[in-house]
Amino acid sequence: MVRRGGFTLIELIFAIVIIAISVLSLPTISQVTAKNTERGLVQEAIFAAATELNEITTAHWDDNSIEGASSSLAKVIDGHSRVTKCEDNSSLPNYRLMPGHVLQPLHRRCLDSNSTEPADADVDSTIDALEDHEHSKQNIFDDTTVEAAGYKANYDSQIVIDRAANFNGSQSDMKSITITITDSDDNTIVMLKTYSANIGEIDFYKKEY
């Protein structure tokens, strides 16, 4: 007798069932993978927007915040609001303070020129001011398009900087910075918002003991 090896009918049926399950599961696995990738892109867009928002807050409140080319520290602009109206101090010549500032020569102070008013427009390209970061919708992932990489959605960011009027009708010394992330269908994914104040910077110096 010649013995021949092979599959039994039940083994063949099991093999066919396993192959069928695998083939039918491939589209589902592909969809789950694509959704996870899209979720990852959304999270990356949100993180990129938060990073951009933090970067903007380091900019100068206004193009007129800098006093001459020798100083890189922003000073308080003598704005329209009575809350931030700078005051002369007789004990320190040519030293103007805002109410609440520390009476020391190397702390926050106002510009020497009391005729300076806030300028919202980009009047000086050499100064990194808040308005320089304002832009319309643009791809948040630089110049690359996610469609070219095989993904469905493209995510855009839009930055709006606004200095609204305060309670007494004059210009406020606060600016709102809003970043809106939208997808390819112009649906809002997230909106991040923060504020920047016209309070100047502290001039740190080396202390001697």
C-alpha positions as CSV (number, residue, x, y, z in Angstrom):
1,M,0.0,0.0,0.0
2,V,1.2,3.5,-0.8
3,R,0.5,6.1,1.9
4,R,-0.3,9.6,0.7
5,G,-0.3,12.7,2.9
6,G,-2.8,15.5,2.5
7,F,-5.4,17.7,4.2
8,T,-8.6,16.3,5.5
9,L,-11.9,18.0,4.5
10,I,-12.3,19.6,8.0
11,E,-8.7,21.0,7.8
12,L,-9.4,22.4,4.4
13,I,-12.6,24.1,5.6
14,F,-10.8,25.6,8.6
15,A,-8.1,27.0,6.3
16,I,-10.7,28.6,3.9
17,V,-12.5,30.2,6.9
18,I,-9.3,31.7,8.3
19,I,-8.3,33.1,4.9
20,A,-11.8,34.5,4.4
21,I,-11.7,36.2,7.8
22,S,-8.3,37.7,7.1
23,V,-9.4,39.1,3.7
24,L,-12.6,40.5,5.1
25,S,-10.7,42.2,8.0
26,L,-8.2,44.0,5.8
27,P,-10.6,47.0,4.9
28,T,-11.5,47.4,8.6
29,I,-7.9,47.4,9.7
30,S,-7.1,49.9,6.9
31,Q,-9.9,52.2,8.1
32,V,-8.9,52.0,11.7
33,T,-5.3,52.8,10.8
34,A,-6.4,55.8,8.6
35,K,-8.6,57.1,11.4
36,N,-5.7,56.8,13.9
37,T,-3.5,58.7,11.5
38,E,-6.0,61.5,11.1
39,R,-6.4,61.7,14.9
40,G,-2.6,62.0,15.2
41,L,-2.6,64.8,12.6
42,V,-5.2,66.6,14.5
43,Q,-3.2,66.4,17.7
44,E,-0.1,67.5,15.9
45,A,-2.0,70.5,14.5
46,I,-3.2,71.4,18.0
47,F,0.4,71.1,19.4
48,A,1.8,73.2,16.6
49,A,-0.8,75.9,17.2
50,A,-0.1,76.0,20.9
51,T,3.7,76.3,20.1
52,E,3.0,79.1,17.7
53,L,0.8,80.8,20.3
54,N,3.6,80.6,22.9
55,E,6.1,82.0,20.4
56,I,3.8,85.0,19.6
57,T,3.5,86.0,23.2
58,T,7.3,86.6,23.3
59,A,6.9,89.3,20.7
60,H,6.8,93.0,21.5
61,W,3.3,94.4,22.3
62,D,3.8,97.1,19.7
63,D,6.3,98.5,17.1
64,N,6.6,101.6,19.3
65,S,7.6,99.6,22.4
66,I,11.3,99.9,21.6
67,E,13.1,103.1,22.6
68,G,15.9,103.5,20.0
69,A,18.1,100.9,18.4
70,S,20.3,100.5,21.5
71,S,17.6,98.9,23.6
72,S,15.9,95.6,22.8
73,L,13.6,95.7,25.9
74,A,10.0,96.7,25.4
75,K,8.8,99.6,27.5
76,V,5.3,100.7,28.4
77,I,3.6,102.8,25.7
78,D,1.7,105.8,26.9
79,G,-1.6,104.7,25.6
80,H,-5.1,106.2,25.7
81,S,-6.3,104.3,28.7
82,R,-6.4,106.1,32.1
83,V,-5.4,102.8,33.7
84,T,-2.0,102.8,32.1
85,K,-1.4,106.5,31.9
86,C,2.3,107.1,32.6
87,E,3.2,109.6,35.3
88,D,6.3,111.7,35.8
89,N,8.3,111.1,39.0
90,S,10.2,114.1,40.4
91,S,12.7,112.0,42.3
92,L,14.0,110.3,39.1
93,P,14.6,112.8,36.3
94,N,13.2,111.7,32.9
95,Y,11.8,108.6,34.5
96,R,8.1,108.0,33.9
97,L,6.2,105.3,35.8
98,M,2.9,103.6,35.5
99,P,0.9,103.3,38.7
100,G,1.9,100.1,40.4
101,H,5.4,100.0,38.9
102,V,8.4,99.6,41.3
103,L,10.2,102.9,41.9
104,Q,13.6,101.7,40.8
105,P,15.7,102.7,37.8
106,L,15.9,99.2,36.3
107,H,12.4,98.0,36.4
108,R,9.4,98.5,34.1
109,R,9.1,102.1,32.9
110,C,7.3,104.1,30.3
111,L,8.9,105.6,27.2
112,D,10.5,108.9,27.6
113,S,8.4,110.5,24.9
114,N,4.9,111.0,26.1
115,S,3.7,111.7,22.6
116,T,4.1,108.1,21.5
117,E,0.8,106.3,20.8
118,P,0.3,102.6,20.1
119,A,0.7,101.6,16.5
120,D,-1.2,98.5,15.5
121,A,0.2,98.5,11.9
122,D,3.6,97.1,10.9
123,V,5.5,100.4,11.0
124,D,8.9,98.9,11.6
125,S,9.9,95.6,10.0
126,T,13.0,95.3,12.2
127,I,10.9,94.9,15.4
128,D,9.2,91.6,16.1
129,A,5.8,92.9,17.1
130,L,2.5,91.1,17.7
131,E,0.9,92.3,14.4
132,D,3.8,90.8,12.5
133,H,2.5,87.3,13.3
134,E,-1.0,87.9,12.2
135,H,-1.9,86.0,9.0
136,S,-4.8,84.5,7.1
137,K,-5.4,80.8,6.6
138,Q,-2.3,78.8,5.8
139,N,-1.1,75.2,6.1
140,I,0.0,74.6,9.6
141,F,2.4,71.9,8.5
142,D,4.7,74.4,6.6
143,D,4.5,74.1,2.8
144,T,3.8,70.4,2.6
145,T,0.4,69.0,1.9
146,V,-0.9,66.0,3.8
147,E,-2.9,64.9,0.7
148,A,0.4,64.2,-1.0
149,A,1.3,61.9,1.8
150,G,-1.9,59.9,1.4
151,Y,-4.0,61.5,4.1
152,K,-7.5,63.0,3.6
153,A,-7.5,66.3,5.5
154,N,-5.5,69.4,5.3
155,Y,-5.2,71.6,8.4
156,D,-4.9,75.4,8.3
157,S,-4.2,78.0,11.0
158,Q,-5.4,81.5,11.1
159,I,-4.1,84.1,13.6
160,V,-6.1,87.2,14.5
161,I,-4.7,89.9,16.9
162,D,-7.3,92.4,18.2
163,R,-7.0,95.4,20.4
164,A,-10.6,96.1,21.4
165,A,-12.0,99.2,23.1
166,N,-12.3,99.1,26.9
167,F,-15.2,100.2,29.1
168,N,-14.6,103.9,28.7
169,G,-14.4,103.8,24.9
170,S,-10.7,104.3,24.6
171,Q,-8.2,101.9,23.3
172,S,-7.4,99.0,25.6
173,D,-3.9,98.1,26.7
174,M,-4.6,94.4,26.2
175,K,-4.4,92.6,22.9
176,S,-6.1,89.2,22.2
177,I,-4.3,86.6,20.2
178,T,-6.5,84.0,18.6
179,I,-5.4,80.9,16.6
180,T,-8.1,78.9,14.8
181,I,-7.3,75.5,13.3
182,T,-9.7,74.3,10.5
183,D,-9.7,71.2,8.4
184,S,-10.2,70.8,4.6
185,D,-14.0,71.3,5.0
186,D,-13.5,74.6,6.9
187,N,-14.6,72.9,10.1
188,T,-13.1,74.4,13.3
189,I,-10.9,71.8,15.0
190,V,-9.8,74.0,17.9
191,M,-9.5,77.7,18.8
192,L,-6.7,78.8,21.2
193,K,-6.7,82.3,22.7
194,T,-4.4,84.3,25.0
195,Y,-3.7,87.9,25.8
196,S,-0.7,90.3,25.7
197,A,-0.5,93.4,27.9
198,N,1.2,96.7,27.5
199,I,3.3,96.5,30.6
200,G,6.8,96.6,29.3
201,E,9.7,94.4,30.4
202,I,12.0,94.3,33.4
203,D,15.6,95.4,32.8
204,F,17.6,92.8,34.7
205,Y,21.1,93.6,35.8
206,K,24.0,92.1,37.7
207,K,23.7,92.7,41.4
208,E,26.7,93.5,43.5
209,Y,27.1,92.3,47.0
